[in-house]
Amino acid sequence: MCEKEWIVVKWKWALGIVFASIVLFGVAVYVILLSYNYNSLKPEITRAVKDDTGRELTLGGDISLKIGFTPAQRLLLRM
């Protein structure tokens, strides 16, 4: 194997390692976000609303995170 081929092989390995690291980091963030208990944030949210507006806020039901390809914020109110 000549020197130029050896350099190409090194670059391929380096880029492969960088790509694999990015993918693993993304998977780790995804797993952490999906496994977090967002219901533990309810007291902080209600306290922040009370402090800012002076009104009581009741959050019924579970708070959950859904990750999709379309960025959006959704608020679902059931009465």
Secondary structure, DSSP 8 states (H G I E B T S, - for coil): --HHHHHHHHHHHHHHHHHHHHHHHHHHHHHHHHHS-GGGGHHHHHHHHHHHHS------S-------SS---------
